[in-house]
Amino acid sequence: MTVLYVLEQDRRIEVFDDPVGDALILGRRLTAWQAHAAANAGLELVRVRSLDDVAPPYFVMDEDVHVTTRFLTDFAQRAIAGGRNVKAGIASNGAIDAVANAHPRAERVEGGVCYALQYVADASGAPSPLLLEMDDLSYSTTRLPAAIQKNNPVVFCESTRAILQIGSPLHVYQANMHQNLERASALLDGSNDIGKNCDIHPTAYLEGCTVGDGASIGAHAVLRWSDIGEGANVYDSVNMMRGIIGEGTTVHLQHRVVHAVTYPECFLISGALQFSIMGRASAIFAAWITDARMDEAGVRTVVDGKVVDSGMRFLGAIVGHGAKVTAGVVTAPGRIVPSGATVHPDTKDVYTGWPPGADPNAPFFLG
């Protein structure tokens, strides 16, 4: 069996400050997804600190690389059949070209973008790019009203054949979107994978969902193509599309979750979470998370300590572990709430007492 070596380098995820191997993707650590993809590709995964004394042929990738099972399987088959040194990448398309700028470890090559996954067939010669086409982008295309998007349809960068390197919560978010699409591709008939001891109200509607053990879903909730973690509580009339909900998370009454990710033990109430990621034990209370610029430009955010264009038409909030966004706050697209922070509205916008000179018998006041 050919070996896939994973080079451990002690990298961490900014904002979250977690070891990169602990990045949660559909509730499972990145290291678990790497092992899963390797096993399905027929490769033996071995974690190492160096490649000293390792003889070809072998595969090698950095510890922060996330690949979908389909990508690694296709790359491994083509690389071995070609019998030469190659590095893995995605062929150019509108979506991948746009987001590559927000991936500091992406290597732009002619015809696409490469990441730190290689096949070493022999000890001589530099690797050449082996570029795979992203697929399933038709599932991630939407046409918007002219008031929002005047030009081309929006294409979300989601594919069952995907590779990236994780260094920030933005990358964790994107890895979740790719992996969720691969998960959902096995349920294209609209069936669901329901765990043990779940409490799902008979009026709830689920399509293409995976629901973990002990989760509860309330009356008239509508969940499509989403992944619900163990013990999560989804209350009445919640609407969800491509949501990834962490273990023990609570999504309260009538909330909306669209293309968003939460880590375990989060709390959401009175609003909408779209195109966002929330760290462990974070909470958003009756706040409004905006996710698009009115000039139709890509949303800017912080990656690797720098403000960059994410290349994403829609990007909401990146909320750190244990952070809280309180009622009345409006966040601009792509904003980061640091771990442990609590964000309040500006005090000048908060009513704190009856204004001097106001009629005490009036039912309300203005100004």
URBEL-V452715 format. One record per backbone hydrogen bond with DSSP energy under -0.5 kcal/mol. CO is the residue of the C=O (numbers start at 1). NH is the residue of the N-H. E is the energy in kcal/mol with one decimal. If there is no record, write none. Layout:
co,nh,e
CO,NH,E
CO,NH,E
This chain:
co,nh,e
2,44,-2.4
3,5,-0.6
3,59,-2.9
4,46,-2.4
5,7,-0.6
5,61,-2.4
6,8,-0.7
6,48,-2.5
7,63,-1.6
11,20,-2.6
12,14,-0.6
13,17,-2.9
13,18,-0.5
14,16,-2.4
18,13,-2.8
19,22,-2.3
20,23,-1.7
21,31,-1.6
23,25,-0.5
23,30,-1.3
25,28,-1.8
28,25,-3.1
29,32,-0.6
29,33,-1.7
30,34,-2.4
31,35,-2.0
32,36,-2.3
33,37,-2.8
34,38,-2.4
35,39,-2.4
36,40,-2.0
37,41,-1.5
38,43,-2.9
39,42,-1.2
43,45,-0.6
44,4,-3.1
46,6,-2.5
48,8,-2.9
51,54,-1.9
53,55,-0.6
58,120,-3.2
59,5,-3.1
60,118,-2.9
61,7,-2.4
62,65,-1.6
64,166,-2.9
66,164,-1.8
68,72,-2.3
69,73,-2.4
70,74,-2.2
71,75,-2.9
72,76,-2.7
73,77,-2.1
74,78,-2.2
75,79,-2.8
76,80,-2.4
77,81,-2.0
78,82,-2.0
79,83,-1.7
79,84,-0.6
85,128,-2.1
86,119,-2.9
87,130,-2.9
88,115,-2.2
89,132,-2.7
90,113,-2.2
93,97,-2.4
94,98,-1.2
95,99,-1.8
96,100,-1.5
98,101,-0.5
99,102,-1.7
100,103,-2.0
103,106,-2.3
106,108,-0.6
107,114,-3.3
109,112,-2.2
111,92,-2.8
112,109,-2.4
113,90,-2.7
114,107,-2.9
115,117,-2.6
116,62,-1.8
117,88,-3.2
118,60,-2.2
118,120,-0.5
119,86,-1.7
119,121,-0.8
120,57,-0.7
120,58,-1.7
128,87,-2.0
129,131,-0.5
130,89,-1.5
132,91,-2.7
136,139,-1.4
137,140,-1.0
138,141,-1.1
140,156,-3.2
142,154,-2.3
145,148,-2.1
145,149,-2.5
154,142,-2.4
154,156,-0.5
156,158,-2.1
160,71,-0.6
160,162,-0.6
162,68,-2.1
164,66,-2.9
165,167,-0.5
167,14,-2.2
168,171,-0.6
168,172,-1.7
169,173,-2.7
170,174,-2.2
171,175,-2.6
172,176,-2.1
173,177,-1.9
174,178,-2.3
175,179,-2.7
176,180,-2.5
177,181,-1.7
178,182,-2.0
179,183,-2.6
180,184,-2.9
181,185,-1.6
182,186,-0.5
183,186,-1.3
184,187,-2.2
185,188,-0.7
187,190,-2.5
190,208,-1.0
192,194,-0.7
193,211,-2.9
195,198,-0.6
196,214,-2.8
198,200,-0.6
199,201,-0.5
199,217,-2.8
201,204,-2.0
205,223,-3.0
207,225,-3.7
209,193,-2.8
210,228,-3.3
211,195,-2.0
212,215,-1.6
213,231,-1.8
215,199,-2.3
216,234,-3.0
217,201,-2.6
218,221,-1.4
219,237,-2.5
221,205,-3.1
222,240,-2.8
223,207,-2.0
224,242,-2.4
226,210,-2.0
227,229,-0.5
227,245,-3.0
228,212,-2.5
229,232,-1.7
230,248,-1.8
232,216,-2.6
232,234,-0.6
233,235,-0.6
233,251,-2.9
234,218,-2.6
235,238,-1.3
236,254,-2.4
238,222,-2.8
239,257,-2.6
240,224,-2.3
241,259,-2.8
243,227,-2.7
243,245,-0.5
244,246,-0.5
244,262,-2.6
245,229,-2.2
246,249,-1.8
247,265,-2.8
249,233,-3.0
249,251,-0.5
250,252,-0.6
250,268,-2.2
251,235,-2.8
252,255,-1.7
253,270,-0.5
255,239,-2.4
256,273,-3.0
257,241,-2.5
258,275,-2.4
260,244,-2.5
261,278,-2.2
263,246,-0.6
263,266,-0.6
264,281,-2.5
266,250,-2.5
267,284,-2.2
268,252,-2.8
269,286,-2.1
271,256,-1.6
272,274,-0.5
272,289,-0.7
273,258,-2.5
275,316,-3.2
276,261,-2.5
277,319,-2.7
278,263,-2.1
279,282,-1.3
280,322,-2.9
282,267,-1.6
283,325,-2.2
284,269,-1.4
284,286,-0.6
286,328,-1.9
287,289,-0.6
288,290,-0.8
288,331,-2.1
291,315,-2.0
293,296,-1.4
299,310,-2.6
301,303,-0.5
301,308,-3.2
303,306,-1.6
306,303,-2.8
306,308,-0.6
308,301,-2.4
308,310,-0.6
312,299,-2.5
315,334,-1.0
316,334,-1.8
317,277,-2.1
317,319,-0.6
318,320,-0.5
318,337,-3.0
319,279,-2.6
320,323,-1.6
321,340,-1.9
323,283,-2.2
324,326,-0.6
324,343,-2.8
325,285,-3.0
326,329,-1.4
329,288,-2.8
331,290,-1.7
332,335,-1.5
335,318,-2.5
336,338,-0.6
337,320,-2.8
338,341,-1.9
341,324,-2.5
342,344,-0.6
343,326,-2.6
346,349,-2.0
347,350,-1.4
349,351,-0.5
355,358,-1.8
358,360,-0.5
359,362,-1.8
